[in-house]
């Protein structure tokens, strides 16, 4: 195991939570293990582990990019992660408002719908 993989796993657990990472690891197969290693080292061990910007800011950027590019299936996971990153519901809304202006109202609208559903599941009062 590389140092970057170990750092990635530590960061991934800190951001997404042990339960999420444990489920992902339990579902990992020989087929997707190389992909899982790549994202653990690259996304979590390099990008998310970097302290140039805060996890709150990184969380907001990630949510904005996911919505702007239409990768809606990842939004609930990253909304749940805000409990660990420090991004507030207001931060999430501001991120999606930026998406509306710069990438399109329909994408922002759908992202807001997903965020509201996820926050409700988390017991967060909006």
N, CA, C and O of each residue as an XYZ file, in Angstrom:
504
protein
N       0.843     -1.173      0.000
C       0.000      0.000      0.000
C       0.893      1.242      0.000
O       1.804      1.361      0.819
N       0.624      2.159     -0.919
C       1.425      3.377     -1.011
C       1.014      4.372      0.068
O      -0.075      4.271      0.632
N       1.885      5.325      0.349
C       1.569      6.388      1.304
C       0.375      7.203      0.818
O      -0.478      7.607      1.608
N       0.327      7.439     -0.494
C      -0.780      8.226     -1.052
C      -2.098      7.472     -0.920
O      -3.135      8.086     -0.669
N      -2.075      6.154     -1.086
C      -3.291      5.357     -0.902
C      -3.735      5.430      0.557
O      -4.920      5.619      0.833
N      -2.798      5.282      1.491
C      -3.127      5.333      2.927
C      -3.702      6.701      3.291
O      -4.693      6.784      4.017
N      -3.088      7.771      2.792
C      -3.592      9.119      3.043
C      -4.960      9.294      2.410
O      -5.848      9.921      2.989
N      -5.124      8.739      1.224
C      -6.407      8.808      0.537
C      -7.504      8.114      1.309
O      -8.612      8.638      1.428
N      -7.210      6.950      1.830
C      -8.216      6.218      2.596
C      -8.563      6.978      3.881
O      -9.726      7.035      4.281
N      -7.555      7.552      4.513
C      -7.792      8.350      5.727
C      -8.686      9.557      5.404
O      -9.634      9.846      6.134
N      -8.382     10.240      4.333
C      -9.161     11.415      3.934
C     -10.562     11.019      3.505
O     -11.540     11.665      3.882
N     -10.656      9.972      2.727
C     -11.955      9.483      2.257
C     -12.861      9.140      3.438
O     -14.046      9.472      3.431
N     -12.309      8.482      4.442
C     -13.093      8.138      5.632
C     -13.502      9.387      6.411
O     -14.614      9.461      6.935
N     -12.600     10.368      6.487
C     -12.900     11.607      7.214
C     -14.010     12.397      6.533
O     -14.835     13.019      7.202
N     -14.030     12.373      5.202
C     -15.017     13.153      4.459
C     -16.327     12.393      4.290
O     -17.396     12.939      4.565
N     -16.262     11.156      3.847
C     -17.467     10.396      3.525
C     -18.002      9.575      4.691
O     -19.173      9.195      4.695
N     -17.164      9.302      5.670
C     -17.584      8.508      6.820
C     -17.224      7.043      6.655
O     -17.176      6.508      5.547
N     -16.975      6.416      7.789
C     -16.583      5.000      7.780
C     -17.640      4.103      7.157
O     -17.308      3.189      6.402
N     -18.917      4.353      7.465
C     -19.980      3.471      6.956
C     -20.002      3.465      5.434
O     -20.129      2.406      4.819
N     -19.881      4.636      4.822
C     -19.889      4.708      3.361
C     -18.681      3.980      2.780
O     -18.817      3.182      1.852
N     -17.507      4.255      3.325
C     -16.285      3.637      2.796
C     -16.317      2.129      3.019
O     -15.906      1.368      2.144
N     -16.796      1.693      4.169
C     -16.891      0.254      4.426
C     -17.819     -0.426      3.431
O     -17.511     -1.519      2.954
N     -18.962      0.205      3.103
C     -19.875     -0.363      2.099
C     -19.194     -0.433      0.735
O     -19.291     -1.442      0.037
N     -18.506      0.644      0.362
C     -17.812      0.665     -0.936
C     -16.735     -0.408     -0.996
O     -16.599     -1.106     -2.000
N     -15.975     -0.535      0.077
C     -14.910     -1.546      0.116
C     -15.484     -2.958      0.068
O     -14.903     -3.844     -0.559
N     -16.617     -3.169      0.726
C     -17.243     -4.498      0.724
C     -17.743     -4.869     -0.670
O     -17.790     -6.046     -1.026
N     -18.117     -3.855     -1.458
C     -18.615     -4.110     -2.805
C     -17.531     -4.163     -3.864
O     -17.810     -4.445     -5.029
N     -16.305     -3.896     -3.468
C     -15.191     -3.882     -4.423
C     -14.889     -5.302     -4.891
O     -14.895     -6.249     -4.105
N     -14.627     -5.425     -6.182
C     -14.282     -6.723     -6.762
C     -12.915     -6.626     -7.437
O     -12.335     -5.546     -7.545
N     -12.430     -7.741     -7.873
C     -11.168     -7.759     -8.612
C     -11.276     -6.885     -9.864
O     -10.296     -6.271    -10.286
N     -12.466     -6.833    -10.450
C     -12.689     -6.055    -11.661
C     -12.486     -4.558    -11.425
O     -11.797     -3.895    -12.200
N     -13.091     -4.019    -10.348
C     -13.020     -2.570    -10.140
C     -11.967     -2.133     -9.127
O     -11.851     -0.940     -8.844
N     -11.208     -3.060     -8.583
C     -10.169     -2.705     -7.604
C      -9.160     -1.692     -8.156
O      -8.779     -0.774     -7.430
N      -8.711     -1.822     -9.417
C      -7.783     -0.815     -9.932
C      -8.407      0.592     -9.992
O      -7.730      1.584     -9.720
N      -9.674      0.670    -10.341
C     -10.370      1.960    -10.358
C     -10.476      2.525     -8.952
O     -10.223      3.709     -8.733
N     -10.851      1.676     -7.994
C     -10.969      2.129     -6.607
C      -9.623      2.640     -6.083
O      -9.573      3.649     -5.380
N      -8.553      1.958     -6.417
C      -7.220      2.411     -6.014
C      -6.879      3.753     -6.648
O      -6.323      4.634     -5.992
N      -7.213      3.903     -7.926
C      -6.921      5.144     -8.624
C      -7.643      6.330     -7.987
O      -7.033      7.377     -7.768
N      -8.947      6.179     -7.684
C      -9.664      7.314     -7.097
C      -9.250      7.550     -5.650
O      -9.253      8.688     -5.181
N      -8.895      6.485     -4.945
C      -8.429      6.666     -3.562
C      -7.123      7.439     -3.545
O      -6.946      8.333     -2.718
N      -6.211      7.113     -4.438
C      -4.931      7.823     -4.489
C      -5.068      9.212     -5.113
O      -4.534     10.187     -4.583
N      -5.778      9.303     -6.232
C      -5.863     10.571     -6.953
C      -6.813     11.569     -6.325
O      -6.415     12.672     -5.952
N      -8.071     11.176     -6.208
C      -9.069     12.107     -5.675
C      -8.868     12.351     -4.187
O      -8.853     13.496     -3.737
N      -8.713     11.276     -3.425
C      -8.678     11.410     -1.966
C      -7.278     11.603     -1.412
O      -7.097     12.360     -0.458
N      -6.284     10.938     -1.985
C      -4.926     11.029     -1.464
C      -4.137     12.213     -1.983
O      -3.116     12.588     -1.406
N      -4.606     12.801     -3.067
C      -3.922     13.958     -3.644
C      -4.803     15.207     -3.530
O      -4.458     16.150     -2.818
N      -5.920     15.208     -4.222
C      -6.755     16.404     -4.285
C      -7.390     16.746     -2.933
O      -7.152     17.827     -2.394
N      -8.187     15.839     -2.389
C      -8.881     16.129     -1.135
C      -7.915     16.224      0.043
O      -8.231     16.880      1.035
N      -6.763     15.598     -0.036
C      -5.790     15.637      1.064
C      -4.985     16.937      1.083
O      -4.346     17.257      2.085
N      -5.016     17.678     -0.012
C      -4.278     18.939     -0.097
C      -4.942     19.991      0.785
O      -6.167     20.108      0.790
N      -4.157     20.749      1.519
C      -4.734     21.741      2.429
C      -4.664     23.173      1.897
O      -4.785     24.125      2.669
N      -4.473     23.332      0.598
C      -4.438     24.670      0.000
C      -5.772     25.388      0.205
O      -5.804     26.582      0.504
N      -6.868     24.651      0.042
C      -8.190     25.192      0.361
C      -8.825     24.270      1.388
O      -8.424     23.115      1.533
N      -9.810     24.783      2.093
C     -10.444     24.016      3.166
C     -11.346     22.917      2.608
O     -11.732     22.952      1.439
N     -11.669     21.964      3.438
C     -12.613     20.918      3.017
C     -13.985     21.516      2.743
O     -14.707     21.035      1.870
N     -14.349     22.556      3.478
C     -15.617     23.246      3.219
C     -15.621     23.788      1.796
O     -16.577     23.575      1.050
N     -14.560     24.486      1.422
C     -14.471     25.042      0.070
C     -14.430     23.937     -0.981
O     -15.070     24.045     -2.027
N     -13.686     22.888     -0.704
C     -13.575     21.774     -1.647
C     -14.939     21.097     -1.826
O     -15.298     20.680     -2.927
N     -15.679     20.996     -0.742
C     -17.014     20.416     -0.787
C     -17.932     21.249     -1.685
O     -18.669     20.705     -2.507
N     -17.880     22.564     -1.518
C     -18.702     23.459     -2.331
C     -18.316     23.370     -3.810
O     -19.186     23.338     -4.680
N     -17.031     23.329     -4.088
C     -16.571     23.196     -5.468
C     -17.047     21.876     -6.078
O     -17.524     21.835     -7.212
N     -16.911     20.823     -5.317
C     -17.298     19.503     -5.811
C     -18.780     19.459     -6.134
O     -19.172     18.979     -7.198
N     -19.607     19.958     -5.221
C     -21.049     19.963     -5.466
C     -21.393     20.813     -6.689
O     -22.238     20.430     -7.498
N     -20.742     21.957     -6.820
C     -20.993     22.811     -7.985
C     -20.627     22.099     -9.279
O     -21.389     22.120    -10.246
N     -19.464     21.474     -9.291
C     -19.017     20.785    -10.502
C     -19.902     19.590    -10.831
O     -20.210     19.349    -11.998
N     -20.311     18.850     -9.822
C     -21.200     17.714    -10.075
C     -22.506     18.178    -10.702
O     -22.984     17.583    -11.667
N     -23.083     19.246    -10.148
C     -24.341     19.759    -10.692
C     -24.143     20.337    -12.088
O     -24.941     20.073    -12.987
N     -23.091     21.117    -12.273
C     -22.855     21.768    -13.560
C     -22.625     20.769    -14.685
O     -22.982     21.026    -15.835
N     -22.031     19.635    -14.353
C     -21.748     18.622    -15.380
C     -22.831     17.549    -15.467
O     -22.722     16.616    -16.262
N     -23.874     17.684    -14.648
C     -24.988     16.741    -14.703
C     -24.703     15.397    -14.069
O     -25.374     14.413    -14.378
N     -23.720     15.340    -13.186
C     -23.399     14.085    -12.490
C     -24.179     14.007    -11.179
O     -23.614     14.012    -10.086
N     -25.500     13.936    -11.335
C     -26.412     14.045    -10.196
C     -26.346     12.867     -9.228
O     -26.665     13.015     -8.049
N     -25.932     11.691     -9.723
C     -25.916     10.511     -8.847
C     -24.921     10.658     -7.701
O     -25.058      9.978     -6.684
N     -23.924     11.529     -7.839
C     -22.922     11.737     -6.793
C     -23.326     12.828     -5.790
O     -22.714     12.947     -4.728
N     -24.342     13.616     -6.118
C     -24.703     14.747     -5.262
C     -25.153     14.319     -3.871
O     -24.668     14.891     -2.895
N     -26.057     13.340     -3.719
C     -26.443     12.973     -2.351
C     -25.261     12.552     -1.475
O     -25.209     12.913     -0.299
N     -24.322     11.801     -2.026
C     -23.149     11.380     -1.258
C     -22.367     12.599     -0.767
O     -21.928     12.638      0.382
N     -22.197     13.583     -1.635
C     -21.416     14.756     -1.249
C     -22.220     15.716     -0.371
O     -21.634     16.467      0.408
N     -23.536     15.705     -0.481
C     -24.346     16.472      0.475
C     -24.211     15.840      1.855
O     -24.041     16.553      2.844
N     -24.285     14.518      1.936
C     -24.087     13.846      3.234
C     -22.711     14.168      3.804
O     -22.561     14.311      5.017
N     -21.712     14.281      2.942
C     -20.348     14.576      3.390
C     -20.224     15.962      4.011
O     -19.275     16.217      4.751
N     -21.164     16.864      3.725
C     -21.075     18.199      4.316
C     -21.121     18.156      5.839
O     -20.654     19.084      6.499
N     -21.674     17.099      6.395
C     -21.667     16.940      7.853
C     -20.237     16.841      8.373
O     -19.974     17.149      9.536
N     -19.313     16.412      7.511
C     -17.903     16.268      7.895
C     -17.004     17.368      7.339
O     -15.901     17.581      7.844
N     -17.465     18.066      6.308
C     -16.606     19.072      5.675
C     -16.827     20.480      6.213
O     -15.993     21.363      6.017
N     -17.948     20.685      6.890
C     -18.245     22.015      7.407
C     -19.033     22.893      6.461
O     -19.329     24.040      6.795
N     -19.380     22.389      5.291
C     -20.221     23.164      4.369
C     -21.653     23.125      4.889
O     -22.205     22.053      5.138
N     -22.237     24.288      5.047
C     -23.599     24.400      5.575
C     -24.625     24.247      4.452
O     -24.273     24.322      3.275
N     -25.888     24.032      4.811
C     -26.914     24.034      3.769
C     -26.922     25.332      2.959
O     -27.181     25.306      1.756
N     -26.643     26.458      3.603
C     -26.580     27.728      2.879
C     -25.411     27.738      1.889
O     -25.528     28.284      0.792
N     -24.284     27.131      2.280
C     -23.151     27.006      1.356
C     -23.543     26.177      0.136
O     -23.202     26.516     -0.997
N     -24.262     25.089      0.384
C     -24.697     24.216     -0.713
C     -25.631     24.982     -1.637
O     -25.490     24.912     -2.858
N     -26.574     25.706     -1.071
C     -27.491     26.485     -1.899
C     -26.737     27.517     -2.726
O     -27.015     27.673     -3.915
N     -25.795     28.220     -2.123
C     -25.008     29.208     -2.864
C     -24.233     28.545     -4.001
O     -24.114     29.105     -5.091
N     -23.713     27.363     -3.743
C     -23.000     26.631     -4.800
C     -23.919     26.366     -5.985
O     -23.534     26.560     -7.138
N     -25.128     25.923     -5.693
C     -26.067     25.602     -6.763
C     -26.618     26.867     -7.429
O     -26.990     26.830     -8.602
N     -26.674     27.971     -6.707
C     -27.078     29.233     -7.328
C     -26.033     29.670     -8.354
O     -26.374     30.221     -9.400
N     -24.762     29.421     -8.047
C     -23.708     29.697     -9.026
C     -23.885     28.801    -10.256
O     -23.698     29.241    -11.390
N     -24.240     27.571    -10.017
C     -24.490     26.662    -11.134
C     -25.607     27.213    -12.012
O     -25.507     27.185    -13.238
N     -26.663     27.711    -11.393
C     -27.792     28.243    -12.160
C     -27.337     29.351    -13.110
O     -27.721     29.373    -14.279
N     -26.522     30.264    -12.599
C     -26.082     31.401    -13.413
C     -25.086     30.971    -14.483
O     -25.171     31.420    -15.627
N     -24.147     30.108    -14.120
C     -23.043     29.802    -15.036
C     -23.197     28.505    -15.826
O     -22.489     28.298    -16.812
N     -24.113     27.629    -15.406
C     -24.232     26.349    -16.114
C     -25.664     25.966    -16.457
O     -25.885     25.040    -17.238
N     -26.631     26.659    -15.887
C     -28.011     26.389    -16.264
C     -28.942     26.145    -15.095
O     -28.625     25.409    -14.161
N     -30.101     26.784    -15.171
C     -31.115     26.669    -14.125
C     -31.633     25.241    -13.969
O     -31.791     24.798    -12.832
N     -31.908     24.491    -15.042
C     -32.422     23.129    -14.843
C     -31.470     22.236    -14.023
O     -31.922     21.454    -13.186
N     -30.175     22.352    -14.262
C     -29.222     21.539    -13.495
C     -29.201     21.963    -12.036
O     -29.183     21.120    -11.139
N     -29.202     23.258    -11.802
C     -29.221     23.748    -10.419
C     -30.515     23.342     -9.729
O     -30.495     22.940     -8.565
N     -31.620     23.440    -10.420
C     -32.917     23.078     -9.852
C     -32.934     21.615     -9.429
O     -33.407     21.282     -8.342
N     -32.422     20.753    -10.281
C     -32.390     19.318     -9.944
C     -31.436     19.059     -8.776
O     -31.742     18.256     -7.894
N     -30.302     19.722     -8.765
C     -29.349     19.562     -7.666
C     -29.951     20.030     -6.345
O     -29.745     19.395     -5.311
N     -30.688     21.130     -6.372
C     -31.346     21.626     -5.153
C     -32.379     20.620     -4.665
O     -32.490     20.378     -3.463
N     -33.126     20.040     -5.576
C     -34.109     19.008     -5.211
C     -33.415     17.838     -4.508
O     -33.879     17.368     -3.469
N     -32.303     17.373     -5.080
C     -31.563     16.261     -4.476
C     -31.004     16.648     -3.108
O     -31.042     15.851     -2.170
N     -30.488     17.870     -2.995
C     -29.943     18.329     -1.714
C     -31.030     18.390     -0.655
O     -30.811     17.962      0.478
N     -32.198     18.914     -1.004
C     -33.303     18.989     -0.045
C     -33.697     17.593      0.440
O     -33.906     17.383      1.634
N     -33.796     16.649     -0.484
C     -34.143     15.271     -0.112
C     -33.078     14.683      0.816
O     -33.398     14.039      1.816
N     -31.818     14.910      0.475
C     -30.727     14.336      1.268
C     -30.650     14.978      2.632
O     -30.483     14.275      3.628
N     -30.768     16.297      2.710
C     -30.761     16.953      4.015
C     -31.922     16.451      4.873
O     -31.754     16.253      6.076
N     -33.090     16.245      4.277
C     -34.236     15.712      5.029
C     -33.914     14.331      5.583
O     -34.218     14.040      6.740
N     -33.298     13.474      4.759
C     -32.903     12.134      5.220
C     -31.900     12.215      6.362
O     -31.869     11.351      7.238
N     -31.073     13.270      6.342
C     -30.061     13.463      7.391
C     -30.666     14.079      8.651
O     -29.995     14.158      9.681
N     -31.919     14.516      8.583
C     -32.550     15.164      9.713
C     -32.157     16.627      9.865
O     -32.310     17.209     10.939
N     -31.647     17.223      8.782
C     -31.255     18.632      8.805
C     -32.479     19.477      8.474
O     -33.115     19.291      7.436
N     -32.799     20.405      9.368
C     -33.902     21.316      9.132
C     -33.435     22.467      8.254
O     -32.441     23.129      8.550
N     -34.154     22.689      7.188
C     -33.771     23.768      6.268
C     -34.682     24.970      6.454
O     -34.519     25.980      5.769
